[in-house]
Amino acid sequence: MAYYEVRILRCHNPPKMLTVTAQNSQQAVRAAAADLRQEGVTDARGVEVIGQVKSLRG
């Protein structure tokens, strides 16, 4: 599994950035969409994978 940085574009709020775990970028988009549903976010208009995160350490 790899870590992906995903940006969610929103209609009425600033974009949201998530780091998700997935096997590929398609699954990263699905994981981000599922997370949005769980949070109750209703103004999302786009989900895009920014890139793969090599390390979670700062």
PyMOL commands that place a pseudoatom at each C-alpha (Angstrom):
pseudoatom trace, name=CA, resn=MET, resi=1, chain=A, elem=C, hetatm=0, pos=[0.000, 0.000, 0.000]
pseudoatom trace, name=CA, resn=ALA, resi=2, chain=A, elem=C, hetatm=0, pos=[1.112, 3.515, -0.727]
pseudoatom trace, name=CA, resn=TYR, resi=3, chain=A, elem=C, hetatm=0, pos=[0.117, 6.937, 0.558]
pseudoatom trace, name=CA, resn=TYR, resi=4, chain=A, elem=C, hetatm=0, pos=[-1.443, 9.463, -1.816]
pseudoatom trace, name=CA, resn=GLU, resi=5, chain=A, elem=C, hetatm=0, pos=[-2.132, 13.148, -1.336]
pseudoatom trace, name=CA, resn=VAL, resi=6, chain=A, elem=C, hetatm=0, pos=[-5.613, 13.990, -2.603]
pseudoatom trace, name=CA, resn=ARG, resi=7, chain=A, elem=C, hetatm=0, pos=[-7.170, 17.436, -3.067]
pseudoatom trace, name=CA, resn=ILE, resi=8, chain=A, elem=C, hetatm=0, pos=[-10.924, 17.903, -2.824]
pseudoatom trace, name=CA, resn=LEU, resi=9, chain=A, elem=C, hetatm=0, pos=[-12.249, 20.963, -4.633]
pseudoatom trace, name=CA, resn=ARG, resi=10, chain=A, elem=C, hetatm=0, pos=[-15.303, 22.428, -2.921]
pseudoatom trace, name=CA, resn=CYS, resi=11, chain=A, elem=C, hetatm=0, pos=[-18.027, 24.846, -4.015]
pseudoatom trace, name=CA, resn=HIS, resi=12, chain=A, elem=C, hetatm=0, pos=[-18.432, 26.984, -0.910]
pseudoatom trace, name=CA, resn=ASN, resi=13, chain=A, elem=C, hetatm=0, pos=[-15.337, 26.195, 1.168]
pseudoatom trace, name=CA, resn=PRO, resi=14, chain=A, elem=C, hetatm=0, pos=[-11.593, 26.193, 0.550]
pseudoatom trace, name=CA, resn=PRO, resi=15, chain=A, elem=C, hetatm=0, pos=[-10.079, 23.029, -0.957]
pseudoatom trace, name=CA, resn=LYS, resi=16, chain=A, elem=C, hetatm=0, pos=[-9.390, 20.194, 1.460]
pseudoatom trace, name=CA, resn=MET, resi=17, chain=A, elem=C, hetatm=0, pos=[-6.258, 18.042, 1.389]
pseudoatom trace, name=CA, resn=LEU, resi=18, chain=A, elem=C, hetatm=0, pos=[-6.271, 14.398, 2.520]
pseudoatom trace, name=CA, resn=THR, resi=19, chain=A, elem=C, hetatm=0, pos=[-3.587, 11.760, 2.745]
pseudoatom trace, name=CA, resn=VAL, resi=20, chain=A, elem=C, hetatm=0, pos=[-5.066, 8.332, 2.017]
pseudoatom trace, name=CA, resn=THR, resi=21, chain=A, elem=C, hetatm=0, pos=[-3.702, 4.803, 1.831]
pseudoatom trace, name=CA, resn=ALA, resi=22, chain=A, elem=C, hetatm=0, pos=[-4.390, 2.899, -1.393]
pseudoatom trace, name=CA, resn=GLN, resi=23, chain=A, elem=C, hetatm=0, pos=[-2.848, 0.502, -3.886]
pseudoatom trace, name=CA, resn=ASN, resi=24, chain=A, elem=C, hetatm=0, pos=[-3.178, 2.914, -6.830]
pseudoatom trace, name=CA, resn=SER, resi=25, chain=A, elem=C, hetatm=0, pos=[-4.458, 6.394, -7.640]
pseudoatom trace, name=CA, resn=GLN, resi=26, chain=A, elem=C, hetatm=0, pos=[-7.957, 5.194, -8.607]
pseudoatom trace, name=CA, resn=GLN, resi=27, chain=A, elem=C, hetatm=0, pos=[-8.414, 3.589, -5.227]
pseudoatom trace, name=CA, resn=ALA, resi=28, chain=A, elem=C, hetatm=0, pos=[-7.086, 6.765, -3.598]
pseudoatom trace, name=CA, resn=VAL, resi=29, chain=A, elem=C, hetatm=0, pos=[-9.921, 8.748, -5.233]
pseudoatom trace, name=CA, resn=ARG, resi=30, chain=A, elem=C, hetatm=0, pos=[-12.453, 6.176, -4.017]
pseudoatom trace, name=CA, resn=ALA, resi=31, chain=A, elem=C, hetatm=0, pos=[-11.042, 6.284, -0.481]
pseudoatom trace, name=CA, resn=ALA, resi=32, chain=A, elem=C, hetatm=0, pos=[-11.208, 10.095, -0.435]
pseudoatom trace, name=CA, resn=ALA, resi=33, chain=A, elem=C, hetatm=0, pos=[-14.819, 10.055, -1.691]
pseudoatom trace, name=CA, resn=ALA, resi=34, chain=A, elem=C, hetatm=0, pos=[-15.784, 7.543, 1.006]
pseudoatom trace, name=CA, resn=ASP, resi=35, chain=A, elem=C, hetatm=0, pos=[-14.139, 9.750, 3.640]
pseudoatom trace, name=CA, resn=LEU, resi=36, chain=A, elem=C, hetatm=0, pos=[-16.139, 12.756, 2.401]
pseudoatom trace, name=CA, resn=ARG, resi=37, chain=A, elem=C, hetatm=0, pos=[-19.381, 10.797, 2.666]
pseudoatom trace, name=CA, resn=GLN, resi=38, chain=A, elem=C, hetatm=0, pos=[-18.556, 9.788, 6.239]
pseudoatom trace, name=CA, resn=GLU, resi=39, chain=A, elem=C, hetatm=0, pos=[-17.840, 13.427, 7.157]
pseudoatom trace, name=CA, resn=GLY, resi=40, chain=A, elem=C, hetatm=0, pos=[-21.061, 14.617, 5.529]
pseudoatom trace, name=CA, resn=VAL, resi=41, chain=A, elem=C, hetatm=0, pos=[-19.325, 16.934, 3.050]
pseudoatom trace, name=CA, resn=THR, resi=42, chain=A, elem=C, hetatm=0, pos=[-21.938, 17.909, 0.458]
pseudoatom trace, name=CA, resn=ASP, resi=43, chain=A, elem=C, hetatm=0, pos=[-20.240, 20.682, -1.519]
pseudoatom trace, name=CA, resn=ALA, resi=44, chain=A, elem=C, hetatm=0, pos=[-17.435, 18.651, -3.132]
pseudoatom trace, name=CA, resn=ARG, resi=45, chain=A, elem=C, hetatm=0, pos=[-17.167, 19.209, -6.869]
pseudoatom trace, name=CA, resn=GLY, resi=46, chain=A, elem=C, hetatm=0, pos=[-13.923, 17.433, -7.704]
pseudoatom trace, name=CA, resn=VAL, resi=47, chain=A, elem=C, hetatm=0, pos=[-11.381, 14.980, -6.332]
pseudoatom trace, name=CA, resn=GLU, resi=48, chain=A, elem=C, hetatm=0, pos=[-7.870, 14.771, -7.732]
pseudoatom trace, name=CA, resn=VAL, resi=49, chain=A, elem=C, hetatm=0, pos=[-4.734, 12.901, -6.760]
pseudoatom trace, name=CA, resn=ILE, resi=50, chain=A, elem=C, hetatm=0, pos=[-1.848, 15.336, -6.363]
pseudoatom trace, name=CA, resn=GLY, resi=51, chain=A, elem=C, hetatm=0, pos=[0.818, 12.663, -6.055]
pseudoatom trace, name=CA, resn=GLN, resi=52, chain=A, elem=C, hetatm=0, pos=[2.233, 9.796, -4.108]
pseudoatom trace, name=CA, resn=VAL, resi=53, chain=A, elem=C, hetatm=0, pos=[3.687, 10.609, -0.697]
pseudoatom trace, name=CA, resn=LYS, resi=54, chain=A, elem=C, hetatm=0, pos=[7.090, 9.033, -0.161]
pseudoatom trace, name=CA, resn=SER, resi=55, chain=A, elem=C, hetatm=0, pos=[7.165, 9.530, 3.597]
pseudoatom trace, name=CA, resn=LEU, resi=56, chain=A, elem=C, hetatm=0, pos=[4.728, 10.748, 6.216]
pseudoatom trace, name=CA, resn=ARG, resi=57, chain=A, elem=C, hetatm=0, pos=[7.550, 12.197, 8.288]
pseudoatom trace, name=CA, resn=GLY, resi=58, chain=A, elem=C, hetatm=0, pos=[7.807, 15.976, 8.211]
for i in range(1, 58): cmd.bond("trace and resi %d" % i, "trace and resi %d" % (i + 1))
show_as sticks, trace
zoom trace
